[in-house]
Amino acid sequence: MNSIFRSAMGADFDRLHPELQRRFSVGLDSNEACVGHGVMDRIWHGRAFVRPFLALGATRNILVPRTGRDVPFTIENVPYSDSSGRETVTFVRTFALPSGPRRFDATMVLAPGGDRVLDYLGTHQHLASDLHPTAEPDGSLLIRSGVHRFREGPLDLRVPDLIGGDAEVREAFDEATGRFRIRVRVTNRRFGPLFGYTGSFTAEYRDVRSLGVRAGLRPVREETRA
């Protein structure tokens, strides 16, 4: 069985740098989890009006309500089967800020149709975003977000572009340093840049059968709607 990203990207996956191919092959079939340790050179925010929204999102581990430079962080990519039997991979980032650790949680599954990745955000998966990954000519990975939905109880609403954020993630492997480089930028079509970070990290791979999914890594609530 292919990994979530290989399935979504098809032949384009083979154009990624080999180290990125391994990192995004994490899944139940590979029996590997990936844990990255590194430093965010910069975590930034947009204009002042953005901060209350970031603070609200932070109560559910969505986005980061602080800025900083040279911030240590970890990212945990661990595969498991969710309550609906779907292969799921965690993308849990923990930032060691001076004011205390902050988390940005996401869990990803293959969307119906297999042509994109579905990204559930936060501890309760109230927000879901379509992700469209592509390989760049230099072997790096570019991920752009698509439709965002808010789901709570019977509600299933598309987030209007006016208040939504367009995310762009770029990840590359630097052979000179042996590190992965990551750049995330979230913008609003009307209000401009909202949030982002830039940094680098090293990765280690562990046998998921022995590692398992540590306590607190899975979301508190799982959303079954795709």
Secondary structure as GFF3:
##gff-version 3
##sequence-region A 1 226
A	DSSP	alpha_helix	4	9	.	.	.	ID=ss1
A	DSSP	three_ten_helix	10	15	.	.	.	ID=ss2
A	DSSP	alpha_helix	18	23	.	.	.	ID=ss3
A	DSSP	beta_strand	32	45	.	.	.	ID=ss4
A	DSSP	three_ten_helix	48	50	.	.	.	ID=ss5
A	DSSP	alpha_helix	51	58	.	.	.	ID=ss6
A	DSSP	beta_strand	68	77	.	.	.	ID=ss7
A	DSSP	beta_strand	79	81	.	.	.	ID=ss8
A	DSSP	beta_strand	87	90	.	.	.	ID=ss9
A	DSSP	beta_strand	92	97	.	.	.	ID=ss10
A	DSSP	beta_strand	100	104	.	.	.	ID=ss11
A	DSSP	beta_strand	106	110	.	.	.	ID=ss12
A	DSSP	beta_strand	117	121	.	.	.	ID=ss13
A	DSSP	beta_strand	127	135	.	.	.	ID=ss14
A	DSSP	beta_strand	141	152	.	.	.	ID=ss15
A	DSSP	beta_strand	155	158	.	.	.	ID=ss16
A	DSSP	beta_strand	166	174	.	.	.	ID=ss17
A	DSSP	beta_strand	179	188	.	.	.	ID=ss18
A	DSSP	beta_strand	192	207	.	.	.	ID=ss19
A	DSSP	alpha_helix	208	211	.	.	.	ID=ss20
###
